[in-house]
């Protein structure tokens, strides 16, 4: 999707202010940096909000998140779930898994340096269990669209 903001501004908001996400993203209840490993890599904990009127219960995720610059106009925001001794599974949540290769690609729009091509790459095991695939196939695109709408509103407010 194309967003009307600089890719560096979006990256800064997601990386430096990620813990504020529950203030603007209705799909997230908590985001916490567990440990900064270096300036480009962190261990992160996130709890999702319930979805589909409560049919989809809350998920939590523990992941390594890394940002990397590619060329002059692209950043990769990659995440992969890990087992971390300080963050055991919580009985109130289903532990979701981000597979290697998950993340965001933030690229300056070729026709306008003040716009970003935002690509979401999702390889996840959300552990949906017995929820019918027809519901999941409707839910996921609407959740991604809602994320873009929430991010767009957040960036416009800064």
Backbone torsions as a table, in degrees:
resi	resn	phi	psi	omega
1	UNK	NA	148.2	176.7
2	UNK	-96.8	129.2	178.3
3	UNK	-114.9	143.3	-175.3
4	UNK	-84.3	46.3	-179.7
5	UNK	-141.0	153.9	177.8
6	UNK	-64.1	141.1	-178.6
7	UNK	-62.5	-32.4	179.1
8	UNK	-69.0	-33.0	177.6
9	UNK	-69.1	-40.3	178.2
10	UNK	-65.8	-44.8	179.1
11	UNK	-58.8	-46.2	-179.3
12	UNK	-60.3	-43.1	-179.8
13	UNK	-64.4	-44.5	-178.5
14	UNK	-70.6	-35.9	-175.9
15	UNK	-84.9	-53.5	-173.5
16	UNK	-80.5	-27.7	-176.9
17	UNK	-118.8	24.2	-177.5
18	UNK	-56.4	-33.7	-178.5
19	UNK	-69.3	-13.1	177.3
20	UNK	-86.4	-2.8	-175.8
21	UNK	-51.5	-39.3	179.2
22	UNK	-60.1	-19.7	178.6
23	UNK	-73.0	-26.9	-176.1
24	UNK	-124.6	-13.6	-177.7
25	UNK	-111.4	105.7	-176.4
26	UNK	-66.0	-10.2	-178.9
27	UNK	-88.5	-4.6	-174.0
28	UNK	-125.4	132.5	176.7
29	UNK	-99.3	-29.7	-179.3
30	UNK	-152.6	140.3	169.9
31	UNK	-135.8	129.8	-177.7
32	UNK	-140.5	133.2	171.1
33	UNK	-81.2	119.0	178.7
34	UNK	-82.6	-43.7	-177.7
35	UNK	-159.0	132.0	171.1
36	UNK	-86.3	122.0	179.5
37	UNK	-88.2	-35.8	170.8
38	UNK	-163.6	-174.1	-173.9
39	UNK	-66.4	-16.6	-178.4
40	UNK	-114.4	1.4	-173.2
41	UNK	-140.9	134.2	178.6
42	UNK	-141.5	162.0	167.0
43	UNK	-103.6	130.4	-169.9
44	UNK	-128.2	148.0	175.6
45	UNK	-124.3	135.2	-178.3
46	UNK	-140.2	140.9	174.8
47	UNK	-120.3	126.0	178.7
48	UNK	-83.8	159.5	172.2
49	UNK	-82.2	157.3	173.7
50	UNK	-60.9	154.3	-178.8
51	UNK	-132.4	167.8	177.4
52	UNK	53.2	47.0	178.0
53	UNK	64.3	26.9	179.3
54	UNK	92.6	-5.7	177.2
55	UNK	-61.6	-37.9	176.1
56	UNK	-100.6	113.2	-178.4
57	UNK	-75.7	172.4	-177.5
58	UNK	-64.9	143.0	173.9
59	UNK	-114.5	150.9	168.2
60	UNK	-124.5	154.2	-175.9
61	UNK	-137.6	137.9	169.6
62	UNK	-118.6	122.9	-173.3
63	UNK	-145.2	152.1	165.7
64	UNK	-86.6	129.9	177.4
65	UNK	-119.6	136.0	-178.3
66	UNK	-137.2	139.8	172.4
67	UNK	-111.1	140.2	178.1
68	UNK	-142.0	140.1	176.6
69	UNK	-91.0	138.9	175.7
70	UNK	-123.5	117.6	-178.8
71	UNK	64.3	-151.0	-177.1
72	UNK	-99.1	-8.9	-170.6
73	UNK	-136.4	17.5	-175.4
74	UNK	-140.3	138.6	169.5
75	UNK	-123.6	142.4	172.5
76	UNK	-107.0	133.6	177.7
77	UNK	-118.8	94.8	-171.7
78	UNK	-104.9	144.8	175.8
79	UNK	-141.4	149.0	-179.2
80	UNK	-149.1	130.2	179.8
81	UNK	-65.3	148.2	177.4
82	UNK	-139.2	161.2	166.5
83	UNK	-89.8	127.9	-178.4
84	UNK	-130.9	125.9	-172.6
85	UNK	-59.2	-28.4	-179.0
86	UNK	-81.0	-5.6	-176.5
87	UNK	-132.8	79.7	178.7
88	UNK	-73.1	160.1	177.1
89	UNK	-60.6	141.4	-179.4
90	UNK	-106.1	134.0	-174.9
91	UNK	-66.3	-17.8	-179.7
92	UNK	-81.8	-12.5	-174.3
93	UNK	-127.9	155.2	170.5
94	UNK	-91.7	127.2	-178.8
95	UNK	-78.3	109.7	176.5
96	UNK	-82.0	158.6	-177.2
97	UNK	-125.2	122.7	169.1
98	UNK	-90.9	118.5	179.4
99	UNK	-78.8	158.1	173.9
100	UNK	-54.5	138.2	-178.5
101	UNK	101.4	-7.4	178.9
102	UNK	-75.8	149.7	174.5
103	UNK	153.4	-162.1	179.9
104	UNK	-124.7	145.4	169.9
105	UNK	-114.7	122.1	178.6
106	UNK	-111.6	113.3	-175.4
107	UNK	-128.0	135.4	175.8
108	UNK	-59.8	132.4	178.3
109	UNK	-62.3	134.6	-175.6
110	UNK	-62.9	-26.2	-177.4
111	UNK	-99.1	-5.8	-177.4
112	UNK	-158.6	111.6	-178.0
113	UNK	-66.9	-9.9	178.5
114	UNK	-94.0	7.8	178.3
115	UNK	-123.7	158.2	-177.2
116	UNK	-127.2	135.9	167.0
117	UNK	-90.9	112.9	-176.0
118	UNK	-106.3	115.8	179.8
119	UNK	-114.5	125.4	178.5
120	UNK	-99.7	123.3	179.4
121	UNK	-111.9	110.8	-173.9
122	UNK	-115.2	113.7	169.2
123	UNK	-123.3	96.8	-173.4
124	UNK	-139.9	150.4	168.6
125	UNK	-110.0	101.7	-177.2
126	UNK	-85.5	-3.4	178.0
127	UNK	54.5	56.6	-178.6
128	UNK	-75.3	-14.5	175.8
129	UNK	63.5	-120.8	-173.0
130	UNK	-94.4	10.6	178.0
131	UNK	-68.7	128.4	-177.6
132	UNK	-58.1	142.2	-178.9
133	UNK	-58.9	-32.8	179.4
134	UNK	-61.7	-36.3	177.6
135	UNK	-71.8	-43.7	178.9
136	UNK	-60.7	-42.0	-179.0
137	UNK	-65.3	-23.8	174.6
138	UNK	-89.0	-35.3	-175.8
139	UNK	-69.4	-49.6	-173.5
140	UNK	-59.8	-49.4	178.2
141	UNK	-60.6	-37.3	179.5
142	UNK	-68.5	-33.8	177.8
143	UNK	-69.2	-39.0	177.5
144	UNK	-65.7	-43.6	177.9
145	UNK	-60.3	-43.7	178.9
146	UNK	-62.2	-38.9	177.4
147	UNK	-60.2	-48.2	179.4
148	UNK	-60.5	-41.1	178.6
149	UNK	-63.5	-45.0	178.3
150	UNK	-62.4	-43.8	178.9
151	UNK	-63.7	-42.1	179.4
152	UNK	-60.6	-44.3	178.0
153	UNK	-64.2	-40.9	179.0
154	UNK	-61.8	-49.1	-177.6
155	UNK	-63.8	-37.7	179.3
156	UNK	-66.1	-26.3	-178.2
157	UNK	-82.4	-11.5	-176.5
158	UNK	-83.8	NA	NA
